[in-house]
């Protein structure tokens, strides 16, 4: 699974980084970015929770 963040939608609230710090961090502009190419199976649930918690629905998860 891979995570994507729509930079135009992200408001930098940090919910995703709090829920899934192994997957997301805020860049120097305060916008969320995925920090892994492939989400490990053991943390997919956290990535899904982060996606579901995004107030502006900026996160997309794609299964490969």
PDB file of N, H, CA, C and O in Angstrom:
ATOM      1  N   UNK A   1       0.841  -1.167   0.000  1.00  0.00           N
ATOM      2  CA  UNK A   1       0.000   0.000   0.000  1.00  0.00           C
ATOM      3  C   UNK A   1       0.892   1.238   0.000  1.00  0.00           C
ATOM      4  O   UNK A   1       1.959   1.260   0.614  1.00  0.00           O
ATOM      5  N   UNK A   2       0.430   2.256  -0.699  1.00  0.00           N
ATOM      6  H   UNK A   2      -0.436   2.238  -1.198  1.00  0.00           H
ATOM      7  CA  UNK A   2       1.174   3.503  -0.809  1.00  0.00           C
ATOM      8  C   UNK A   2       0.258   4.666  -0.440  1.00  0.00           C
ATOM      9  O   UNK A   2      -0.932   4.651  -0.757  1.00  0.00           O
ATOM     10  N   UNK A   3       0.810   5.663   0.225  1.00  0.00           N
ATOM     11  H   UNK A   3       1.777   5.675   0.483  1.00  0.00           H
ATOM     12  CA  UNK A   3       0.047   6.843   0.632  1.00  0.00           C
ATOM     13  C   UNK A   3       0.380   8.028  -0.264  1.00  0.00           C
ATOM     14  O   UNK A   3       1.517   8.206  -0.702  1.00  0.00           O
ATOM     15  N   UNK A   4      -0.636   8.822  -0.518  1.00  0.00           N
ATOM     16  H   UNK A   4      -1.559   8.677  -0.162  1.00  0.00           H
ATOM     17  CA  UNK A   4      -0.484  10.069  -1.273  1.00  0.00           C
ATOM     18  C   UNK A   4      -1.209  11.170  -0.514  1.00  0.00           C
ATOM     19  O   UNK A   4      -2.240  10.921   0.111  1.00  0.00           O
ATOM     20  N   UNK A   5      -0.674  12.391  -0.565  1.00  0.00           N
ATOM     21  H   UNK A   5       0.164  12.593  -1.073  1.00  0.00           H
ATOM     22  CA  UNK A   5      -1.313  13.542   0.063  1.00  0.00           C
ATOM     23  C   UNK A   5      -1.500  14.617  -0.997  1.00  0.00           C
ATOM     24  O   UNK A   5      -0.552  14.988  -1.689  1.00  0.00           O
ATOM     25  N   UNK A   6      -2.720  15.112  -1.121  1.00  0.00           N
ATOM     26  H   UNK A   6      -3.490  14.810  -0.559  1.00  0.00           H
ATOM     27  CA  UNK A   6      -3.017  16.211  -2.031  1.00  0.00           C
ATOM     28  C   UNK A   6      -2.584  17.508  -1.356  1.00  0.00           C
ATOM     29  O   UNK A   6      -3.233  17.976  -0.421  1.00  0.00           O
ATOM     30  N   UNK A   7      -1.491  18.081  -1.833  1.00  0.00           N
ATOM     31  H   UNK A   7      -0.964  17.701  -2.593  1.00  0.00           H
ATOM     32  CA  UNK A   7      -0.925  19.291  -1.233  1.00  0.00           C
ATOM     33  C   UNK A   7      -1.867  20.476  -1.317  1.00  0.00           C
ATOM     34  O   UNK A   7      -1.799  21.381  -0.485  1.00  0.00           O
ATOM     35  N   UNK A   8      -2.737  20.483  -2.299  1.00  0.00           N
ATOM     36  H   UNK A   8      -2.792  19.747  -2.975  1.00  0.00           H
ATOM     37  CA  UNK A   8      -3.683  21.591  -2.431  1.00  0.00           C
ATOM     38  C   UNK A   8      -4.797  21.521  -1.386  1.00  0.00           C
ATOM     39  O   UNK A   8      -5.391  22.540  -1.035  1.00  0.00           O
ATOM     40  N   UNK A   9      -5.073  20.324  -0.897  1.00  0.00           N
ATOM     41  H   UNK A   9      -4.590  19.496  -1.182  1.00  0.00           H
ATOM     42  CA  UNK A   9      -6.127  20.154   0.110  1.00  0.00           C
ATOM     43  C   UNK A   9      -5.598  20.194   1.540  1.00  0.00           C
ATOM     44  O   UNK A   9      -6.288  20.670   2.442  1.00  0.00           O
ATOM     45  N   UNK A  10      -4.392  19.704   1.752  1.00  0.00           N
ATOM     46  H   UNK A  10      -3.831  19.318   1.020  1.00  0.00           H
ATOM     47  CA  UNK A  10      -3.835  19.576   3.099  1.00  0.00           C
ATOM     48  C   UNK A  10      -3.772  20.932   3.799  1.00  0.00           C
ATOM     49  O   UNK A  10      -3.309  21.919   3.228  1.00  0.00           O
ATOM     50  N   UNK A  11      -4.249  20.960   5.053  1.00  0.00           N
ATOM     51  H   UNK A  11      -4.625  20.158   5.516  1.00  0.00           H
ATOM     52  CA  UNK A  11      -4.207  22.192   5.843  1.00  0.00           C
ATOM     53  C   UNK A  11      -3.144  22.117   6.939  1.00  0.00           C
ATOM     54  O   UNK A  11      -3.002  23.044   7.736  1.00  0.00           O
ATOM     55  N   UNK A  12      -2.400  21.015   6.975  1.00  0.00           N
ATOM     56  H   UNK A  12      -2.515  20.262   6.327  1.00  0.00           H
ATOM     57  CA  UNK A  12      -1.302  20.877   7.926  1.00  0.00           C
ATOM     58  C   UNK A  12      -1.742  20.753   9.372  1.00  0.00           C
ATOM     59  O   UNK A  12      -1.033  21.209  10.269  1.00  0.00           O
ATOM     60  N   UNK A  13      -2.886  20.151   9.618  1.00  0.00           N
ATOM     61  H   UNK A  13      -3.462  19.781   8.889  1.00  0.00           H
ATOM     62  CA  UNK A  13      -3.388  20.029  10.991  1.00  0.00           C
ATOM     63  C   UNK A  13      -2.563  19.063  11.826  1.00  0.00           C
ATOM     64  O   UNK A  13      -2.548  19.170  13.052  1.00  0.00           O
ATOM     65  N   UNK A  14      -1.879  18.126  11.188  1.00  0.00           N
ATOM     66  H   UNK A  14      -1.891  18.040  10.192  1.00  0.00           H
ATOM     67  CA  UNK A  14      -1.015  17.191  11.889  1.00  0.00           C
ATOM     68  C   UNK A  14      -1.705  15.950  12.422  1.00  0.00           C
ATOM     69  O   UNK A  14      -1.074  15.145  13.107  1.00  0.00           O
ATOM     70  N   UNK A  15      -2.984  15.776  12.125  1.00  0.00           N
ATOM     71  H   UNK A  15      -3.496  16.430  11.569  1.00  0.00           H
ATOM     72  CA  UNK A  15      -3.686  14.577  12.600  1.00  0.00           C
ATOM     73  C   UNK A  15      -3.005  13.312  12.089  1.00  0.00           C
ATOM     74  O   UNK A  15      -2.815  12.361  12.848  1.00  0.00           O
ATOM     75  N   UNK A  16      -2.640  13.295  10.820  1.00  0.00           N
ATOM     76  H   UNK A  16      -2.795  14.067  10.204  1.00  0.00           H
ATOM     77  CA  UNK A  16      -2.024  12.097  10.233  1.00  0.00           C
ATOM     78  C   UNK A  16      -0.670  11.799  10.861  1.00  0.00           C
ATOM     79  O   UNK A  16      -0.323  10.637  11.073  1.00  0.00           O
ATOM     80  N   UNK A  17       0.091  12.840  11.158  1.00  0.00           N
ATOM     81  H   UNK A  17      -0.191  13.784  10.987  1.00  0.00           H
ATOM     82  CA  UNK A  17       1.413  12.619  11.755  1.00  0.00           C
ATOM     83  C   UNK A  17       1.297  12.124  13.189  1.00  0.00           C
ATOM     84  O   UNK A  17       2.176  11.409  13.672  1.00  0.00           O
ATOM     85  N   UNK A  18       0.227  12.495  13.871  1.00  0.00           N
ATOM     86  H   UNK A  18      -0.487  13.075  13.479  1.00  0.00           H
ATOM     87  CA  UNK A  18      -0.005  12.013  15.229  1.00  0.00           C
ATOM     88  C   UNK A  18      -0.446  10.555  15.234  1.00  0.00           C
ATOM     89  O   UNK A  18      -0.048   9.780  16.103  1.00  0.00           O
ATOM     90  N   UNK A  19      -1.272  10.188  14.255  1.00  0.00           N
ATOM     91  H   UNK A  19      -1.595  10.817  13.548  1.00  0.00           H
ATOM     92  CA  UNK A  19      -1.823   8.838  14.193  1.00  0.00           C
ATOM     93  C   UNK A  19      -0.846   7.853  13.564  1.00  0.00           C
ATOM     94  O   UNK A  19      -0.727   6.717  14.021  1.00  0.00           O
ATOM     95  N   UNK A  20      -0.148   8.283  12.521  1.00  0.00           N
ATOM     96  H   UNK A  20      -0.245   9.206  12.149  1.00  0.00           H
ATOM     97  CA  UNK A  20       0.763   7.390  11.788  1.00  0.00           C
ATOM     98  C   UNK A  20       2.102   8.076  11.522  1.00  0.00           C
ATOM     99  O   UNK A  20       2.418   8.383  10.373  1.00  0.00           O
ATOM    100  N   UNK A  21       2.895   8.320  12.574  1.00  0.00           N
ATOM    101  H   UNK A  21       2.638   8.071  13.508  1.00  0.00           H
ATOM    102  CA  UNK A  21       4.183   9.001  12.379  1.00  0.00           C
ATOM    103  C   UNK A  21       5.186   8.193  11.573  1.00  0.00           C
ATOM    104  O   UNK A  21       6.174   8.734  11.079  1.00  0.00           O
ATOM    105  N   UNK A  22       4.929   6.885  11.440  1.00  0.00           N
ATOM    106  H   UNK A  22       4.126   6.445  11.841  1.00  0.00           H
ATOM    107  CA  UNK A  22       5.807   6.044  10.623  1.00  0.00           C
ATOM    108  C   UNK A  22       5.526   6.228   9.136  1.00  0.00           C
ATOM    109  O   UNK A  22       6.302   5.782   8.290  1.00  0.00           O
ATOM    110  N   UNK A  23       4.403   6.892   8.822  1.00  0.00           N
ATOM    111  H   UNK A  23       3.773   7.254   9.509  1.00  0.00           H
ATOM    112  CA  UNK A  23       3.974   7.045   7.428  1.00  0.00           C
ATOM    113  C   UNK A  23       4.004   8.500   6.969  1.00  0.00           C
ATOM    114  O   UNK A  23       4.327   8.772   5.813  1.00  0.00           O
ATOM    115  N   UNK A  24       3.672   9.445   7.861  1.00  0.00           N
ATOM    116  H   UNK A  24       3.409   9.225   8.800  1.00  0.00           H
ATOM    117  CA  UNK A  24       3.538  10.857   7.478  1.00  0.00           C
ATOM    118  C   UNK A  24       4.377  11.762   8.365  1.00  0.00           C
ATOM    119  O   UNK A  24       4.622  11.468   9.535  1.00  0.00           O
ATOM    120  N   UNK A  25       4.810  12.869   7.778  1.00  0.00           N
ATOM    121  H   UNK A  25       4.611  13.108   6.828  1.00  0.00           H
ATOM    122  CA  UNK A  25       5.408  13.957   8.543  1.00  0.00           C
ATOM    123  C   UNK A  25       5.053  15.263   7.846  1.00  0.00           C
ATOM    124  O   UNK A  25       4.633  15.262   6.689  1.00  0.00           O
ATOM    125  N   UNK A  26       5.224  16.374   8.550  1.00  0.00           N
ATOM    126  H   UNK A  26       5.566  16.375   9.490  1.00  0.00           H
ATOM    127  CA  UNK A  26       4.978  17.681   7.951  1.00  0.00           C
ATOM    128  C   UNK A  26       6.280  18.195   7.362  1.00  0.00           C
ATOM    129  O   UNK A  26       7.334  18.111   7.992  1.00  0.00           O
ATOM    130  N   UNK A  27       6.199  18.730   6.141  1.00  0.00           N
ATOM    131  H   UNK A  27       5.343  18.798   5.629  1.00  0.00           H
ATOM    132  CA  UNK A  27       7.407  19.264   5.506  1.00  0.00           C
ATOM    133  C   UNK A  27       7.674  20.678   6.009  1.00  0.00           C
ATOM    134  O   UNK A  27       6.984  21.154   6.911  1.00  0.00           O
ATOM    135  N   UNK A  28       8.659  21.348   5.443  1.00  0.00           N
ATOM    136  H   UNK A  28       9.220  20.962   4.710  1.00  0.00           H
ATOM    137  CA  UNK A  28       9.045  22.684   5.907  1.00  0.00           C
ATOM    138  C   UNK A  28       7.981  23.749   5.623  1.00  0.00           C
ATOM    139  O   UNK A  28       8.081  24.871   6.121  1.00  0.00           O
ATOM    140  N   UNK A  29       6.967  23.406   4.827  1.00  0.00           N
ATOM    141  H   UNK A  29       6.886  22.495   4.422  1.00  0.00           H
ATOM    142  CA  UNK A  29       5.850  24.324   4.570  1.00  0.00           C
ATOM    143  C   UNK A  29       4.646  23.987   5.448  1.00  0.00           C
ATOM    144  O   UNK A  29       3.600  24.627   5.345  1.00  0.00           O
ATOM    145  N   UNK A  30       4.798  22.973   6.317  1.00  0.00           N
ATOM    146  H   UNK A  30       5.648  22.453   6.401  1.00  0.00           H
ATOM    147  CA  UNK A  30       3.716  22.571   7.196  1.00  0.00           C
ATOM    148  C   UNK A  30       2.663  21.708   6.526  1.00  0.00           C
ATOM    149  O   UNK A  30       1.550  21.575   7.034  1.00  0.00           O
ATOM    150  N   UNK A  31       3.009  21.122   5.387  1.00  0.00           N
ATOM    151  H   UNK A  31       3.914  21.230   4.974  1.00  0.00           H
ATOM    152  CA  UNK A  31       2.100  20.249   4.640  1.00  0.00           C
ATOM    153  C   UNK A  31       2.538  18.801   4.844  1.00  0.00           C
ATOM    154  O   UNK A  31       3.731  18.496   4.862  1.00  0.00           O
ATOM    155  N   UNK A  32       1.563  17.922   4.997  1.00  0.00           N
ATOM    156  H   UNK A  32       0.594  18.169   4.983  1.00  0.00           H
ATOM    157  CA  UNK A  32       1.862  16.512   5.210  1.00  0.00           C
ATOM    158  C   UNK A  32       2.457  15.877   3.958  1.00  0.00           C
ATOM    159  O   UNK A  32       2.052  16.171   2.833  1.00  0.00           O
ATOM    160  N   UNK A  33       3.426  15.002   4.189  1.00  0.00           N
ATOM    161  H   UNK A  33       3.755  14.764   5.103  1.00  0.00           H
ATOM    162  CA  UNK A  33       4.017  14.220   3.108  1.00  0.00           C
ATOM    163  C   UNK A  33       4.190  12.777   3.588  1.00  0.00           C
ATOM    164  O   UNK A  33       4.484  12.546   4.761  1.00  0.00           O
ATOM    165  N   UNK A  34       4.011  11.813   2.693  1.00  0.00           N
ATOM    166  H   UNK A  34       3.772  12.001   1.740  1.00  0.00           H
ATOM    167  CA  UNK A  34       4.322  10.432   3.057  1.00  0.00           C
ATOM    168  C   UNK A  34       5.838  10.256   3.104  1.00  0.00           C
ATOM    169  O   UNK A  34       6.559  10.803   2.269  1.00  0.00           O
ATOM    170  N   UNK A  35       6.307   9.502   4.069  1.00  0.00           N
ATOM    171  H   UNK A  35       5.721   9.058   4.746  1.00  0.00           H
ATOM    172  CA  UNK A  35       7.757   9.330   4.230  1.00  0.00           C
ATOM    173  C   UNK A  35       8.214   7.908   3.935  1.00  0.00           C
ATOM    174  O   UNK A  35       9.388   7.585   4.114  1.00  0.00           O
ATOM    175  N   UNK A  36       7.295   7.055   3.482  1.00  0.00           N
ATOM    176  H   UNK A  36       6.341   7.318   3.337  1.00  0.00           H
ATOM    177  CA  UNK A  36       7.654   5.693   3.087  1.00  0.00           C
ATOM    178  C   UNK A  36       7.094   5.412   1.699  1.00  0.00           C
ATOM    179  O   UNK A  36       6.031   5.916   1.334  1.00  0.00           O
ATOM    180  N   UNK A  37       7.815   4.605   0.930  1.00  0.00           N
ATOM    181  H   UNK A  37       8.677   4.196   1.226  1.00  0.00           H
ATOM    182  CA  UNK A  37       7.335   4.224  -0.398  1.00  0.00           C
ATOM    183  C   UNK A  37       6.243   3.165  -0.317  1.00  0.00           C
ATOM    184  O   UNK A  37       5.252   3.217  -1.045  1.00  0.00           O
ATOM    185  N   UNK A  38       6.440   2.218   0.568  1.00  0.00           N
ATOM    186  H   UNK A  38       7.245   2.176   1.160  1.00  0.00           H
ATOM    187  CA  UNK A  38       5.461   1.147   0.776  1.00  0.00           C
ATOM    188  C   UNK A  38       5.142   1.073   2.266  1.00  0.00           C
ATOM    189  O   UNK A  38       6.045   1.030   3.103  1.00  0.00           O
ATOM    190  N   UNK A  39       3.859   1.060   2.586  1.00  0.00           N
ATOM    191  H   UNK A  39       3.126   1.096   1.907  1.00  0.00           H
ATOM    192  CA  UNK A  39       3.442   0.971   3.985  1.00  0.00           C
ATOM    193  C   UNK A  39       3.505  -0.499   4.411  1.00  0.00           C
ATOM    194  O   UNK A  39       2.895  -1.366   3.785  1.00  0.00           O
ATOM    195  N   UNK A  40       4.237  -0.757   5.463  1.00  0.00           N
ATOM    196  H   UNK A  40       4.733  -0.052   5.971  1.00  0.00           H
ATOM    197  CA  UNK A  40       4.369  -2.131   5.970  1.00  0.00           C
ATOM    198  C   UNK A  40       3.018  -2.627   6.476  1.00  0.00           C
ATOM    199  O   UNK A  40       2.202  -1.855   6.980  1.00  0.00           O
ATOM    200  N   UNK A  41       2.805  -3.918   6.332  1.00  0.00           N
ATOM    201  H   UNK A  41       3.468  -4.545   5.922  1.00  0.00           H
ATOM    202  CA  UNK A  41       1.534  -4.543   6.702  1.00  0.00           C
ATOM    203  C   UNK A  41       1.145  -4.246   8.146  1.00  0.00           C
ATOM    204  O   UNK A  41      -0.030  -4.035   8.446  1.00  0.00           O
ATOM    205  N   UNK A  42       2.125  -4.229   9.034  1.00  0.00           N
ATOM    206  H   UNK A  42       3.080  -4.400   8.791  1.00  0.00           H
ATOM    207  CA  UNK A  42       1.815  -4.048  10.449  1.00  0.00           C
ATOM    208  C   UNK A  42       1.383  -2.630  10.818  1.00  0.00           C
ATOM    209  O   UNK A  42       0.898  -2.410  11.928  1.00  0.00           O
ATOM    210  N   UNK A  43       1.550  -1.656   9.905  1.00  0.00           N
ATOM    211  H   UNK A  43       1.943  -1.834   9.003  1.00  0.00           H
ATOM    212  CA  UNK A  43       1.112  -0.290  10.214  1.00  0.00           C
ATOM    213  C   UNK A  43       0.047   0.232   9.242  1.00  0.00           C
ATOM    214  O   UNK A  43      -0.294   1.415   9.265  1.00  0.00           O
ATOM    215  N   UNK A  44      -0.467  -0.645   8.401  1.00  0.00           N
ATOM    216  H   UNK A  44      -0.190  -1.606   8.382  1.00  0.00           H
ATOM    217  CA  UNK A  44      -1.525  -0.222   7.463  1.00  0.00           C
ATOM    218  C   UNK A  44      -2.737   0.316   8.213  1.00  0.00           C
ATOM    219  O   UNK A  44      -3.339   1.302   7.787  1.00  0.00           O
ATOM    220  N   UNK A  45      -3.099  -0.317   9.321  1.00  0.00           N
ATOM    221  H   UNK A  45      -2.610  -1.117   9.667  1.00  0.00           H
ATOM    222  CA  UNK A  45      -4.258   0.148  10.098  1.00  0.00           C
ATOM    223  C   UNK A  45      -4.077   1.595  10.535  1.00  0.00           C
ATOM    224  O   UNK A  45      -5.034   2.368  10.505  1.00  0.00           O
ATOM    225  N   UNK A  46      -2.867   1.978  10.940  1.00  0.00           N
ATOM    226  H   UNK A  46      -2.089   1.349  10.964  1.00  0.00           H
ATOM    227  CA  UNK A  46      -2.608   3.356  11.350  1.00  0.00           C
ATOM    228  C   UNK A  46      -2.743   4.317  10.169  1.00  0.00           C
ATOM    229  O   UNK A  46      -3.287   5.412  10.311  1.00  0.00           O
ATOM    230  N   UNK A  47      -2.247   3.902   9.005  1.00  0.00           N
ATOM    231  H   UNK A  47      -1.805   3.012   8.890  1.00  0.00           H
ATOM    232  CA  UNK A  47      -2.373   4.732   7.803  1.00  0.00           C
ATOM    233  C   UNK A  47      -3.841   4.915   7.430  1.00  0.00           C
ATOM    234  O   UNK A  47      -4.253   6.007   7.040  1.00  0.00           O
ATOM    235  N   UNK A  48      -4.625   3.851   7.548  1.00  0.00           N
ATOM    236  H   UNK A  48      -4.290   2.964   7.865  1.00  0.00           H
ATOM    237  CA  UNK A  48      -6.055   3.941   7.255  1.00  0.00           C
ATOM    238  C   UNK A  48      -6.763   4.852   8.254  1.00  0.00           C
ATOM    239  O   UNK A  48      -7.643   5.627   7.878  1.00  0.00           O
ATOM    240  N   UNK A  49      -6.378   4.757   9.530  1.00  0.00           N
ATOM    241  H   UNK A  49      -5.664   4.128   9.835  1.00  0.00           H
ATOM    242  CA  UNK A  49      -6.961   5.632  10.547  1.00  0.00           C
ATOM    243  C   UNK A  49      -6.603   7.093  10.271  1.00  0.00           C
ATOM    244  O   UNK A  49      -7.434   7.984  10.448  1.00  0.00           O
ATOM    245  N   UNK A  50      -5.367   7.334   9.839  1.00  0.00           N
ATOM    246  H   UNK A  50      -4.692   6.610   9.696  1.00  0.00           H
ATOM    247  CA  UNK A  50      -4.943   8.693   9.509  1.00  0.00           C
ATOM    248  C   UNK A  50      -5.756   9.230   8.336  1.00  0.00           C
ATOM    249  O   UNK A  50      -6.195  10.380   8.355  1.00  0.00           O
ATOM    250  N   UNK A  51      -5.955   8.405   7.323  1.00  0.00           N
ATOM    251  H   UNK A  51      -5.598   7.471   7.308  1.00  0.00           H
ATOM    252  CA  UNK A  51      -6.763   8.803   6.164  1.00  0.00           C
ATOM    253  C   UNK A  51      -8.178   9.162   6.603  1.00  0.00           C
ATOM    254  O   UNK A  51      -8.718  10.194   6.206  1.00  0.00           O
ATOM    255  N   UNK A  52      -8.768   8.309   7.417  1.00  0.00           N
ATOM    256  H   UNK A  52      -8.329   7.470   7.740  1.00  0.00           H
ATOM    257  CA  UNK A  52     -10.135   8.528   7.878  1.00  0.00           C
ATOM    258  C   UNK A  52     -10.253   9.748   8.789  1.00  0.00           C
ATOM    259  O   UNK A  52     -11.327  10.341   8.886  1.00  0.00           O
ATOM    260  N   UNK A  53      -9.170  10.129   9.454  1.00  0.00           N
ATOM    261  H   UNK A  53      -8.297   9.647   9.375  1.00  0.00           H
ATOM    262  CA  UNK A  53      -9.178  11.258  10.374  1.00  0.00           C
ATOM    263  C   UNK A  53      -8.860  12.593   9.710  1.00  0.00           C
ATOM    264  O   UNK A  53      -9.018  13.644  10.331  1.00  0.00           O
ATOM    265  N   UNK A  54      -8.424  12.565   8.481  1.00  0.00           N
ATOM    266  H   UNK A  54      -8.296  11.712   7.977  1.00  0.00           H
ATOM    267  CA  UNK A  54      -8.069  13.814   7.785  1.00  0.00           C
ATOM    268  C   UNK A  54      -9.329  14.656   7.593  1.00  0.00           C
ATOM    269  O   UNK A  54     -10.272  14.211   6.939  1.00  0.00           O
ATOM    270  N   UNK A  55      -9.358  15.878   8.162  1.00  0.00           N
ATOM    271  H   UNK A  55      -8.592  16.239   8.693  1.00  0.00           H
ATOM    272  CA  UNK A  55     -10.573  16.692   8.089  1.00  0.00           C
ATOM    273  C   UNK A  55     -10.893  17.215   6.695  1.00  0.00           C
ATOM    274  O   UNK A  55     -12.021  17.632   6.433  1.00  0.00           O
ATOM    275  N   UNK A  56      -9.912  17.198   5.802  1.00  0.00           N
ATOM    276  H   UNK A  56      -8.995  16.859   6.014  1.00  0.00           H
ATOM    277  CA  UNK A  56     -10.149  17.712   4.440  1.00  0.00           C
ATOM    278  C   UNK A  56     -10.013  16.619   3.379  1.00  0.00           C
ATOM    279  O   UNK A  56     -10.008  16.901   2.181  1.00  0.00           O
ATOM    280  N   UNK A  57      -9.902  15.367   3.835  1.00  0.00           N
ATOM    281  H   UNK A  57      -9.906  15.137   4.809  1.00  0.00           H
ATOM    282  CA  UNK A  57      -9.810  14.206   2.930  1.00  0.00           C
ATOM    283  C   UNK A  57      -8.685  14.346   1.902  1.00  0.00           C
ATOM    284  O   UNK A  57      -8.870  14.075   0.716  1.00  0.00           O
ATOM    285  N   UNK A  58      -7.517  14.775   2.384  1.00  0.00           N
ATOM    286  H   UNK A  58      -7.367  14.996   3.348  1.00  0.00           H
ATOM    287  CA  UNK A  58      -6.371  14.982   1.504  1.00  0.00           C
ATOM    288  C   UNK A  58      -5.548  13.724   1.274  1.00  0.00           C
ATOM    289  O   UNK A  58      -4.671  13.713   0.410  1.00  0.00           O
ATOM    290  N   UNK A  59      -5.813  12.664   2.029  1.00  0.00           N
ATOM    291  H   UNK A  59      -6.525  12.673   2.730  1.00  0.00           H
ATOM    292  CA  UNK A  59      -5.002  11.451   1.966  1.00  0.00           C
ATOM    293  C   UNK A  59      -5.694  10.377   1.124  1.00  0.00           C
ATOM    294  O   UNK A  59      -6.887  10.112   1.274  1.00  0.00           O
ATOM    295  N   UNK A  60      -4.915   9.774   0.243  1.00  0.00           N
ATOM    296  H   UNK A  60      -3.946   9.989   0.121  1.00  0.00           H
ATOM    297  CA  UNK A  60      -5.380   8.633  -0.553  1.00  0.00           C
ATOM    298  C   UNK A  60      -4.427   7.467  -0.305  1.00  0.00           C
ATOM    299  O   UNK A  60      -3.208   7.641  -0.273  1.00  0.00           O
ATOM    300  N   UNK A  61      -4.991   6.293  -0.131  1.00  0.00           N
ATOM    301  H   UNK A  61      -5.981   6.151  -0.156  1.00  0.00           H
ATOM    302  CA  UNK A  61      -4.187   5.080   0.012  1.00  0.00           C
ATOM    303  C   UNK A  61      -4.472   4.181  -1.165  1.00  0.00           C
ATOM    304  O   UNK A  61      -5.631   3.913  -1.482  1.00  0.00           O
ATOM    305  N   UNK A  62      -3.423   3.713  -1.816  1.00  0.00           N
ATOM    306  H   UNK A  62      -2.482   3.931  -1.558  1.00  0.00           H
ATOM    307  CA  UNK A  62      -3.546   2.864  -2.991  1.00  0.00           C
ATOM    308  C   UNK A  62      -2.925   1.503  -2.688  1.00  0.00           C
ATOM    309  O   UNK A  62      -1.785   1.422  -2.230  1.00  0.00           O
ATOM    310  N   UNK A  63      -3.670   0.448  -2.943  1.00  0.00           N
ATOM    311  H   UNK A  63      -4.596   0.514  -3.315  1.00  0.00           H
ATOM    312  CA  UNK A  63      -3.129  -0.904  -2.762  1.00  0.00           C
ATOM    313  C   UNK A  63      -2.425  -1.337  -4.036  1.00  0.00           C
ATOM    314  O   UNK A  63      -2.943  -1.159  -5.138  1.00  0.00           O
ATOM    315  N   UNK A  64      -1.231  -1.910  -3.871  1.00  0.00           N
ATOM    316  H   UNK A  64      -0.810  -2.055  -2.976  1.00  0.00           H
ATOM    317  CA  UNK A  64      -0.464  -2.408  -4.997  1.00  0.00           C
ATOM    318  C   UNK A  64      -0.437  -3.902  -4.985  1.00  0.00           C
ATOM    319  O   UNK A  64       0.167  -4.515  -5.865  1.00  0.00           O
TER     320      UNK A  64
END
